[in-house]
Amino acid sequence: MSPEQCRAARGLANISQDDLAKAASVGLSTVRNFEAGRSTPVANNLAAMIKALEATGVIFIPENGGGAGVRLAKPGVSK
């Protein structure tokens, strides 16, 4: 997950940086610094952030030549 994907995912999920930090059990500064491009979280914190965002229905789209991205799953549709 890139900082841009993280910001976009939070926007789709309509959650704040604080909400993500709490859901992922990471510090608010971890989320803020990552999204600002100042640092990259350690692997387990980044994984926890991804898992927390995926729990809201966010789907991460890998780089496929058109750029990495995110989308929100339709209700009732399996990821």
N, C-alpha and C positions, 0 to 999 in steps of 0.2 A: 504494500500500500504506500502510495506517495502522499506527501502533505496535501497536494491538491485533491486527491481522491478522498482523503480524510475529511477535508472541509466540505466537499460536495456530498459525501455520505451523510455527514451531520445535517446538512441542509435538507436532504431528502427525508431523513428521519425526523427532522424538526426537533433536534436535541442540541443543547448547549455544550460547550467545552466541559463545563462542570458536570453535566449529566453523563457525558462519555467517560470522564475520569472516574466518576463514582461507579458506573456500570462495569468498567474494566478493572476497577480496584488499582488504579494508578494515580499518581499525583497530578493535580491540575497543571502544574508546570510542565509535566511530561507532554501533555496534549498541546499546550500553548507553544512550547518550544518546537515540537515536531511540526505543527501546522505553519509556524513562522519560518521553518527551514533552518532553525538554529541548531538543532540536534536530531539525532535518530535514536529512538528508544531502544533499549536492549531487546533482544529477540522475544523474550517472554512477555514483556509489556506491549510490544507491537502486536503480538499474537492475541493478547487479551483485548486490545482495542479493536482489532478486526472482528473477533468473536462477538464482542458487545454490539458492534454495528450490524453484523449479520443477523443478530438476534432481533433487530428492529425491522428486518426485511430487506436490508440493503444487500445487493449482489455486486461483487467486484468483477469487473470485466478486464481480463488480462490484455496486455499489449498484443495487438494482432496486425500491426501495420497501420492501423488507423488511430492508434493511441489508446492508452488504458483509460478506463472509465468506471462509472458506477451506475446502477439503476435500482429502482425499488421494485420488489417482487409484487405481482398482483396478489391480492388477498386470495387465499385458498389454492394458490399455485405453488407446487413444490419447487424448491431451488435446484 
